[in-house]
Amino acid sequence: MNRPELLAPAGDLEKLKIAVLYGADAVYVGGQHFSLRAGAGNFSEAEMGEGVRFAHSKGVRVYVAVNIFAHNKDLSFLPDYFDFIQGLGVDGIIVSDPGITSLVSKLHPGLPVHLSTQANTTNWAAARFWEEMGISRIILSRELSLAEIKEIRQRVGIELEMFVHGAMCIAYSGRCLLSSYLTGRGANRGDCAQPCRWKYALVEEKRPGEFLPFQEDEKGSYILSSRDLCLIEQLPELIGAGINSFKIEGRMKSIHYVAGVVKAYREALDAYPSVGKKSFDPAVWLEEISKVSHREYTTGFLFGRPGVEGQHYSSKIYRRSYSFIGLVRGYDSRTGLAVIEQRNRFSVGDEVEFLTPKGSPVQQQIKAIYDEEGNALEVAPHPQQIVKIPVDCELATYSMMRKPLD
């Protein structure tokens, strides 16, 4: 059976470690230049080196995104950057610009090149072209149906990667000019302001300032705001279609998002070979990924062009059932105290849950809170405050503490 790779986002070094520990087979990262996520933390050269060493020590691959659409001024800096990336021993580079593709292939012919979804590969002829150009993997456009994916797979031998989870874009695979037009921030340079998520209302020319809603929401309409992609229920079909790598979007998402989503897909992919298609039941993993902050889910273009069900039309865009409140930094088995870095306020008496890299979530009531000097507290109100709380079982470092929302 084809065992697809699970590819996770790593917006910074902490997120890389989270993705690795929660089950990713590979991660994708961006440096401080040439990557399409300027708003992510991204990696300095030292951090990228540390990230590659950590991932490789766990048997996890690292791909570096260099997927901007380059201008002439960018090209002079790229050879040194490619030398640096090659020197780290990364497992591949993600590109979208044909000029960058040609440049890296000439300078470092042994470095695997993955074609970004920004290149909009939507048919088998384009896939075959890139295969002949020496590309080692194509990240398929999000705007493909399952039938189209299967036909591309039948006609090319190249590795195929596809997004299975995360944000969708109103434009073809992110090639949008709306942000540049309205704010001067270029989406294709990694600095999208996401104007498709803004509130809009209709204004008649001779009645300025009089906003006329064109949906029921009196505050405006979100007609450009796509729902989030979620294909965890369709994993059997996608495995059968011959996809080599399943990609999760989200280099700008929280560590709680990365942990919860990666773990859910890891467990689903591991369970499928033993249970088979007929017995594959994703309910427990759907519950987990509904606990992280997300927009309502859609299957995107997988079963045809989405209609109204692919968009948000209300002001209540984001959904989540749990609040991420703390990160486990350590556990003292002698005292039974977990060391917690506070991320949101919590108090004595709160019923909480720990999401752990392995195993089921751990339920716990906070019976006491102590500061670093051992003084008792009733509440942990300060961001990134280090406290200790008693926990009934040992917790792995980087476990996530969260509590249900009212």
C-alpha positions as CSV (number, residue, x, y, z in Angstrom):
1,M,0.0,0.0,0.0
2,N,1.2,3.5,-0.8
3,R,2.3,5.1,2.5
4,P,1.9,8.9,1.9
5,E,4.0,11.4,3.6
6,L,2.4,13.7,6.2
7,L,3.9,17.2,5.6
8,A,3.3,19.8,8.3
9,P,3.8,23.6,8.4
10,A,6.7,25.1,10.5
11,G,6.4,28.8,10.7
12,D,9.2,29.1,13.3
13,L,11.5,26.9,15.3
14,E,9.0,26.1,18.0
15,K,6.3,25.1,15.5
16,L,8.9,22.9,13.7
17,K,9.6,21.0,17.0
18,I,5.8,20.7,17.7
19,A,5.1,19.4,14.2
20,V,7.9,16.8,14.5
21,L,6.9,15.6,17.9
22,Y,3.2,15.3,17.0
23,G,3.8,13.0,14.0
24,A,4.9,14.8,10.8
25,D,7.0,12.9,8.4
26,A,8.3,16.1,6.9
27,V,8.0,19.9,7.6
28,Y,8.3,22.9,5.3
29,V,9.9,26.1,6.5
30,G,10.7,29.5,5.2
31,G,13.8,31.8,5.7
32,Q,13.6,35.5,6.3
33,H,13.6,36.1,2.5
34,F,12.1,34.6,-0.6
35,S,9.2,32.8,1.1
36,L,5.5,33.4,0.7
37,R,4.7,33.9,4.4
38,A,6.2,37.2,5.4
39,G,3.9,37.3,8.4
40,A,5.2,34.0,9.8
41,G,8.0,34.0,12.4
42,N,10.3,32.4,9.8
43,F,13.8,31.2,10.4
44,S,17.1,32.9,10.7
45,E,20.1,31.0,9.3
46,A,21.0,29.8,12.8
47,E,17.4,28.7,13.6
48,M,17.1,26.9,10.2
49,G,20.3,25.0,11.0
50,E,19.0,24.0,14.4
51,G,15.6,23.1,12.9
52,V,17.2,20.8,10.3
53,R,19.4,19.1,12.9
54,F,16.4,18.5,15.2
55,A,14.1,17.2,12.5
56,H,16.8,14.9,11.0
57,S,17.6,13.6,14.5
58,K,14.0,12.4,14.6
59,G,14.0,11.0,11.0
60,V,11.9,13.9,9.7
61,R,12.6,15.6,6.3
62,V,12.8,19.4,5.9
63,Y,11.8,21.3,2.8
64,V,12.6,25.0,2.3
65,A,10.1,27.4,0.6
66,V,11.7,29.8,-1.9
67,N,8.5,30.3,-3.7
68,I,8.2,34.0,-4.3
69,F,7.7,35.4,-7.8
70,A,11.2,36.9,-8.1
71,H,12.1,40.3,-9.6
72,N,15.5,41.0,-11.1
73,K,16.9,42.5,-7.8
74,D,16.2,39.2,-6.0
75,L,18.3,37.0,-8.3
76,S,21.7,38.3,-7.2
77,F,21.0,37.1,-3.6
78,L,19.8,33.6,-4.5
79,P,23.0,31.8,-5.3
80,D,24.5,32.4,-1.8
81,Y,21.1,31.4,-0.3
82,F,21.0,28.2,-2.3
83,D,24.6,27.4,-1.1
84,F,23.5,27.9,2.5
85,I,20.4,25.7,2.1
86,Q,22.4,22.9,0.3
87,G,25.0,23.1,3.1
88,L,22.4,22.4,5.7
89,G,21.5,19.1,4.0
90,V,17.8,20.0,3.5
91,D,15.7,17.4,1.7
92,G,14.2,19.7,-0.9
93,I,13.4,23.2,-2.0
94,I,9.9,24.5,-2.9
95,V,9.8,26.9,-5.9
96,S,7.2,28.5,-8.1
97,D,9.2,30.9,-10.4
98,P,10.6,29.2,-13.6
99,G,13.7,31.4,-13.3
100,I,14.4,30.3,-9.7
101,T,13.7,26.7,-10.8
102,S,16.3,27.0,-13.6
103,L,18.9,28.7,-11.3
104,V,18.7,26.2,-8.5
105,S,18.9,23.2,-10.9
106,K,22.0,24.6,-12.5
107,L,23.8,25.6,-9.3
108,H,22.8,22.5,-7.2
109,P,21.6,19.7,-9.6
110,G,21.4,17.2,-6.8
111,L,18.9,19.2,-4.7
112,P,15.3,18.0,-5.1
113,V,13.0,20.7,-6.4
114,H,9.3,20.7,-5.5
115,L,7.0,22.8,-7.7
116,S,4.9,25.1,-5.5
117,T,1.1,25.2,-5.7
118,Q,1.6,28.8,-6.8
119,A,2.7,27.5,-10.2
120,N,-0.9,26.3,-10.7
121,T,-0.5,22.8,-12.0
122,T,-4.1,21.9,-13.0
123,N,-3.6,19.4,-15.8
124,W,-1.5,16.3,-16.8
125,A,0.2,18.1,-19.7
126,A,1.6,20.7,-17.3
127,A,2.6,18.0,-14.9
128,R,4.4,16.1,-17.7
129,F,6.2,19.3,-18.8
130,W,7.6,19.9,-15.3
131,E,8.5,16.2,-15.0
132,E,10.5,16.5,-18.2
133,M,12.2,19.7,-16.7
134,G,13.6,17.6,-13.9
135,I,11.2,18.6,-11.1
136,S,11.1,15.9,-8.5
137,R,7.6,16.7,-7.0
138,I,4.6,18.7,-8.0
139,I,2.4,20.3,-5.4
140,L,-1.0,20.2,-7.1
141,S,-3.3,23.2,-7.4
142,R,-6.1,23.3,-4.9
143,E,-8.6,23.7,-7.7
144,L,-8.6,20.0,-8.8
145,S,-11.3,17.4,-8.5
146,L,-10.6,13.8,-7.4
147,A,-11.1,12.6,-11.0
148,E,-8.6,15.2,-12.3
149,I,-6.1,14.2,-9.7
150,K,-6.4,10.5,-10.6
151,E,-5.9,11.3,-14.3
152,I,-2.7,13.3,-13.6
153,R,-1.5,10.4,-11.5
154,Q,-2.1,7.9,-14.3
155,R,-0.2,10.0,-16.8
156,V,3.0,11.0,-14.9
157,G,5.5,9.2,-12.7
158,I,6.5,12.2,-10.7
159,E,5.7,12.5,-7.0
160,L,2.5,14.4,-6.3
161,E,1.7,16.4,-3.3
162,M,-1.6,18.0,-2.4
163,F,-3.1,20.2,0.4
164,V,-5.6,18.2,2.6
165,H,-6.1,20.8,5.4
166,G,-6.1,24.5,6.0
167,A,-7.1,27.9,4.5
168,M,-8.4,28.2,1.0
169,C,-7.9,31.3,-1.2
170,I,-10.4,33.2,-3.3
171,A,-7.8,33.3,-6.1
172,Y,-6.3,30.4,-8.0
173,S,-3.9,28.9,-5.5
174,G,-3.1,32.2,-4.0
175,R,-2.1,34.1,-7.1
176,C,-4.0,37.2,-6.0
177,L,-3.6,40.9,-6.8
178,L,-6.3,42.2,-4.4
179,S,-3.9,42.8,-1.5
180,S,-1.5,44.7,-3.8
181,Y,-4.3,46.8,-5.2
182,L,-5.9,47.7,-1.9
183,T,-2.9,47.9,0.5
184,G,0.3,47.8,-1.6
185,R,1.3,44.5,0.1
186,G,2.0,41.8,-2.5
187,A,0.5,38.3,-1.9
188,N,3.0,36.9,-4.4
189,R,5.8,38.4,-2.4
190,G,4.6,36.8,0.8
191,D,2.9,39.8,2.4
192,C,-0.8,39.3,1.8
193,A,-3.1,41.5,3.9
194,Q,-6.0,39.0,3.4
195,P,-8.5,41.6,2.1
196,C,-10.7,38.7,1.1
197,R,-11.4,38.2,4.8
198,W,-12.6,41.8,5.3
199,K,-16.2,42.9,5.8
200,Y,-17.8,44.4,2.7
201,A,-21.1,46.2,2.1
202,L,-22.7,47.8,-1.0
203,V,-22.6,51.6,-1.4
204,E,-24.7,53.5,-3.9
205,E,-22.8,56.3,-5.7
206,K,-25.1,59.1,-4.7
207,R,-25.6,58.0,-1.1
208,P,-22.0,57.8,0.3
209,G,-21.7,56.4,3.8
210,E,-25.0,54.5,3.5
211,F,-24.1,50.9,3.6
212,L,-26.6,48.5,1.9
213,P,-26.1,44.9,2.9
214,F,-26.5,42.3,0.2
215,Q,-26.9,39.5,2.6
216,E,-28.9,39.2,5.8
217,D,-25.9,40.2,7.9
218,E,-26.4,43.9,8.7
219,K,-22.7,44.4,9.3
220,G,-21.7,43.5,5.8
221,S,-21.0,40.3,3.8
222,Y,-18.0,38.0,3.6
223,I,-18.6,36.9,0.0
224,L,-14.8,36.5,-0.6
225,S,-14.1,34.5,2.5
226,S,-13.5,30.8,1.8
227,R,-14.1,28.1,4.3
228,D,-11.2,26.0,5.4
229,L,-10.2,22.8,3.6
230,C,-10.6,19.5,5.5
231,L,-10.1,16.2,3.8
232,I,-9.5,13.8,6.7
233,E,-12.7,11.9,5.8
234,Q,-11.5,11.5,2.2
235,L,-8.1,10.1,3.1
236,P,-8.9,6.6,1.8
237,E,-9.9,8.0,-1.6
238,L,-6.8,10.1,-1.8
239,I,-4.5,7.3,-0.8
240,G,-6.1,5.2,-3.5
241,A,-5.5,8.0,-6.0
242,G,-1.8,7.6,-5.5
243,I,-0.9,10.9,-3.7
244,N,2.6,10.8,-2.3
245,S,2.4,13.6,0.2
246,F,-0.5,15.1,2.2
247,K,0.2,18.7,3.1
248,I,-1.3,20.8,6.0
249,E,-1.5,24.5,5.5
250,G,-0.6,26.9,8.3
251,R,2.8,28.4,8.8
252,M,1.1,31.4,10.4
253,K,-1.1,29.3,12.7
254,S,-0.7,28.7,16.4
255,I,1.3,25.8,17.9
256,H,-2.0,24.4,19.3
257,Y,-3.3,24.3,15.7
258,V,-0.2,22.6,14.4
259,A,-0.2,20.0,17.2
260,G,-3.9,19.1,17.0
261,V,-4.2,18.9,13.3
262,V,-0.9,17.1,12.7
263,K,-1.7,14.5,15.4
264,A,-5.2,13.9,14.0
265,Y,-4.0,13.3,10.5
266,R,-1.1,11.2,11.8
267,E,-3.4,8.9,13.7
268,A,-5.9,8.7,10.8
269,L,-3.1,7.7,8.3
270,D,-1.7,5.2,10.7
271,A,-5.1,3.6,11.4
272,Y,-6.2,3.3,7.8
273,P,-4.0,0.3,6.7
274,S,-5.3,-1.9,9.5
275,V,-9.0,-1.0,9.3
276,G,-9.4,-0.5,5.6
277,K,-11.7,1.8,3.7
278,K,-15.0,0.2,4.8
279,S,-14.2,0.5,8.5
280,F,-12.4,3.8,8.4
281,D,-14.2,6.1,10.8
282,P,-12.7,9.7,11.2
283,A,-15.1,10.9,13.9
284,V,-12.6,11.0,16.7
285,W,-10.1,13.0,14.6
286,L,-12.8,15.3,13.3
287,E,-13.6,16.1,16.9
288,E,-9.9,16.9,17.6
289,I,-9.5,19.2,14.7
290,S,-12.7,21.0,15.7
291,K,-11.1,22.0,19.0
292,V,-8.5,24.2,17.3
293,S,-9.4,27.6,15.8
294,H,-10.8,27.2,12.3
295,R,-13.3,28.4,9.8
296,E,-16.1,26.0,8.9
297,Y,-14.8,23.1,6.9
298,T,-15.3,22.3,3.2
299,T,-14.0,19.7,0.8
300,G,-13.0,22.4,-1.6
301,F,-12.9,21.3,-5.3
302,L,-12.5,17.6,-4.6
303,F,-16.0,16.7,-5.8
304,G,-16.5,19.5,-8.2
305,R,-16.6,23.3,-8.1
306,P,-17.9,24.4,-4.7
307,G,-21.0,26.5,-4.6
308,V,-22.4,28.7,-1.8
309,E,-21.3,26.0,0.7
310,G,-17.6,26.9,0.1
311,Q,-17.9,30.5,1.4
312,H,-18.7,32.3,4.7
313,Y,-21.6,34.7,4.7
314,S,-21.7,35.7,8.3
315,S,-19.5,37.7,10.7
316,K,-18.9,34.6,12.9
317,I,-16.1,33.2,10.8
318,Y,-13.9,31.3,13.3
319,R,-14.9,28.3,15.3
320,R,-13.2,26.6,18.2
321,S,-14.4,24.6,21.2
322,Y,-11.3,24.9,23.4
323,S,-8.9,27.6,24.5
324,F,-5.2,26.9,24.5
325,I,-3.9,28.0,27.9
326,G,-0.5,26.5,28.5
327,L,2.5,24.7,27.2
328,V,4.1,21.9,29.2
329,R,7.8,22.7,29.6
330,G,8.7,19.7,31.8
331,Y,7.4,17.3,34.4
332,D,8.9,16.3,37.8
333,S,8.0,12.7,38.5
334,R,9.2,13.0,42.1
335,T,6.7,15.7,43.0
336,G,4.1,15.1,40.3
337,L,4.3,18.7,39.2
338,A,4.1,19.8,35.6
339,V,6.0,23.0,34.6
340,I,3.6,25.1,32.5
341,E,4.3,28.2,30.4
342,Q,1.1,30.2,30.5
343,R,-0.4,31.2,27.2
344,N,-3.9,32.2,28.4
345,R,-5.4,32.8,31.9
346,F,-6.3,29.8,34.0
347,S,-7.3,29.4,37.7
348,V,-7.5,26.8,40.5
349,G,-10.6,24.7,39.9
350,D,-10.5,24.8,36.1
351,E,-11.2,21.6,34.3
352,V,-8.6,21.2,31.7
353,E,-7.4,18.8,29.1
354,F,-3.8,18.0,28.0
355,L,-3.2,17.2,24.3
356,T,-0.1,15.0,24.3
357,P,2.1,13.9,21.4
358,K,1.2,10.3,22.0
359,G,-2.0,8.8,23.3
360,S,-5.4,10.1,24.2
361,P,-6.0,13.5,25.8
362,V,-5.6,13.6,29.6
363,Q,-8.4,15.1,31.7
364,Q,-7.4,17.0,34.8
365,Q,-8.7,19.5,37.3
366,I,-6.3,22.2,38.4
367,K,-6.1,21.6,42.1
368,A,-3.2,24.0,42.9
369,I,-0.9,26.5,41.1
370,Y,2.6,27.4,42.3
371,D,5.0,30.0,41.0
372,E,8.7,29.3,40.5
373,E,9.5,30.0,44.1
374,G,6.8,27.6,45.3
375,N,4.3,30.2,46.4
376,A,0.6,29.2,46.0
377,L,-1.4,31.2,43.4
378,E,-5.1,31.2,42.7
379,V,-4.7,32.3,39.1
380,A,-2.0,32.4,36.4
381,P,-2.8,35.7,34.7
382,H,0.5,36.7,33.0
383,P,1.5,35.7,29.4
384,Q,4.3,33.2,29.4
385,Q,4.5,33.1,33.2
386,I,6.1,29.9,34.4
387,V,4.1,28.0,37.0
388,K,3.8,24.5,38.3
389,I,0.6,22.4,38.8
390,P,0.0,18.9,40.1
391,V,-1.0,16.4,37.4
392,D,-2.0,12.8,38.0
393,C,0.2,11.3,35.3
394,E,3.5,12.1,33.6
395,L,3.3,14.5,30.7
396,A,5.6,14.8,27.7
397,T,7.3,18.1,27.1
398,Y,5.3,20.2,24.5
399,S,2.0,18.8,25.6
400,M,-0.8,21.4,25.2
401,M,-3.0,22.5,28.1
402,R,-6.4,23.7,27.1
403,K,-9.9,24.2,28.6
404,P,-13.3,24.0,27.0
405,L,-15.0,27.2,26.1
406,D,-18.4,28.1,27.6
